[in-house]
Amino acid sequence: MIELFRDDFNDGIWTKHAGNPVIRRDQPWAESHYICEPNLLYVDGLFRVWFSQMFPANGKTAVGYATSNDGFTWIKHPGNPVLALGHVEIHRPSVMRHAGTYYLFGVDDEYGKKGPATMRRWTSADGIAWGDERLIMTGTQPWENNGLCNMAVVVDDGGRWHMLYTSDC
């Protein structure tokens, strides 16, 4: 067995990969400001990562996708961005796979600039073509006034979905 990533955490210090960065801005759609907020899954022997990127065509944040056999050499999807919409931005993508379906959760207007922040969910059979958009949460609590931020979604053994999320206030 080859170990690609390992740390025993005895010293609490991570060792940085000498070849960093492993993903660079090199696609026309990704040449604006940043690539950030990566979300990594290892599925069927392949590393898959979804990430946020400013989409110059409409100035909104979109989601890109890349794959890697080894976790160091990445190939971006030629159809990036894989999720870009005119009516919402997609910040902080969180992707999970459950029962053969990919679920992507993302927040829009995360700092409450145009109104209450929202969280949406999309589904995909392959992690590339996304549909079935659903509004799943709107910031309504006083502590959510500055936006909804990071989220982690899990499904327990009983089939119940749980989410932890943060607000930027």
Buried (B, 14 or more C-beta within 10 A) or exposed (E): EEEEEEEEEEEEEEEEEEEEEBBEBEBEBBEBEEBEBBBEBEEEEEBBBBBBBBBBEEEBBBBBBBBBEEBEEBEBBEEBBBBBBEEBBBBBBBBBBEEEEBBBBBBBBBBBEEEBBBBBBBBBEEBBEBEEBEEBBEBEEEEBBBBBBBBEBEEEEEEEEEEEBBBBB
